[in-house]
Amino acid sequence: MANESRPCPCDIGDRFDYGGRGQEVQVEHVKAYVCKPPASTDKAVIVIHDIFGWQLPNTRYIADMLAANGYTAICPDFFVGQEAWKLSNDWASFDDWLKTRNAGKIDKEVDVVLKYLSEQCGAKKIGVIGFCWGGAAVQHLMLKNPHLKTGVSLYGVIKFFEDRSSLLNPTFFIFAEKDEFIPLEQVTLLEQKLKHNCKVDYEVKIYPGQTHGFVHRKREDINPQDKPYIEEGRKDMTNWLNKYI
């Protein structure tokens, strides 16, 4: 689990058997999970999954939470049919697996999803959030895609895009203080680069005592003291989206 003594990156948490309130759709060449709010809206959020893929119940739970807050939420399969990572896989093969899944090469799929949200869902204001691998993808999109009004990168892997920091639209970065995979030194360096190069609103926030995956995957019953930070992270994410979409 995310905050046990031996944390696993993006491990499975308390929503593993969560069924989801939305539905799966086909958007051109991409499968996607879509959840719509009770009332019609012109606001939407693209949810970018982590290494465990678009079908992970925890990620769908967050999409449903966004829908409950008034957004059309869509979680596309950005691996486009390629197999998601499984905990049973040999971690020695992870680097080779990752080479075929580049967080900076999702623009074609994003364009397809933006078109779908505009034409099929009536979305006019669209943001993006992402976790881990997806958090890095958010940073990529915030550097490149002007059509996305804002982004929230949750423990995004900084090293994927550490050489670029000229964001196009407001971006919120969520990090965990005890993340074994994103050292605080990298977070500090990111902040310095943003301070010197970024001309739009941004925020970098580190959550005390937390480890990788805590916002969308943490089992609240493992360490009760972590629950307030999980809830704070989710609230901060939603508040940021509300501010800019």
Disulfide bonds with the S-S distance in Angstrom:
none
